[in-house]
Amino acid sequence: MFIKRGIYLDQIESGFKFNPIVILTGARQVGKTSLMNLFEFPGKKLFMLL
């Protein structure tokens, strides 16, 4: 089953409205970093991959 990326983008964006920190979890190589790179952040950004 394939879920469109837009659903995830909306959820991430709504998370940023309440908190400057959003945690994405998931298996390796599913596109977590790619999703975060679609957002524009002022200044520096830090991704912590666990």
C-alpha positions in Angstrom: 0.0 0.0 0.0 1.4 3.4 -1.0 0.4 6.5 1.0 1.0 9.8 -0.7 3.8 12.1 0.6 1.4 15.0 1.1 -0.3 13.3 4.0 3.0 13.1 5.9 3.9 16.7 5.0 0.7 17.9 6.4 1.2 16.0 9.6 4.8 17.3 10.0 3.7 20.9 9.3 1.0 20.7 11.9 3.5 19.4 14.4 5.8 22.4 13.8 2.9 24.8 14.6 2.9 23.6 18.2 6.6 22.7 18.8 9.9 23.6 17.1 11.0 19.9 17.5 9.3 17.1 15.5 10.5 13.5 15.7 10.1 11.2 12.7 10.5 7.5 13.3 10.5 4.7 10.8 12.6 2.0 9.2 15.8 2.6 7.5 15.8 4.2 4.0 12.1 5.1 3.9 12.5 8.8 3.2 12.5 10.5 6.6 15.4 12.8 5.8 14.0 13.5 2.3 10.7 14.6 3.9 12.5 17.0 6.3 14.6 18.5 3.4 11.3 19.6 1.8 10.8 22.1 4.6 12.7 25.4 4.6 14.1 26.4 8.0 15.6 29.8 8.8 19.2 29.6 9.9 20.8 26.3 10.7 19.1 22.9 11.0 20.1 19.7 12.7 18.8 16.2 11.9 19.4 13.5 14.5 19.1 10.1 13.1 18.5 7.4 15.7 
